[in-house]
């Protein structure tokens, strides 16, 4: 007997059964279980998000903590060598 025949027989026997009255509080327990499953999914999602943020923060912190600081003077090629102090611009002698 192949599986399809057994499946058809099982479905036929389920179809022949008399429908029984649903027990009291059945739907309440179904919705309660659905809520528990949704809450568990939300908790897993929050935990995964926290883990990603934590790993990114730790990776960024560890990667930059040993970097030496370099102070370099900024130079603007457009104004290189020009004295742009207010006194010079206004032609005022100090």
Secondary structure, DSSP 8 states (H G I E B T S, - for coil): --HHHHHHHHHHHHHHS------TTHHHHHHHHHHHHHHHHHHHHHHHHHHHHHHHHHHHHHHHHT----------GGGTT----HHHHTT---
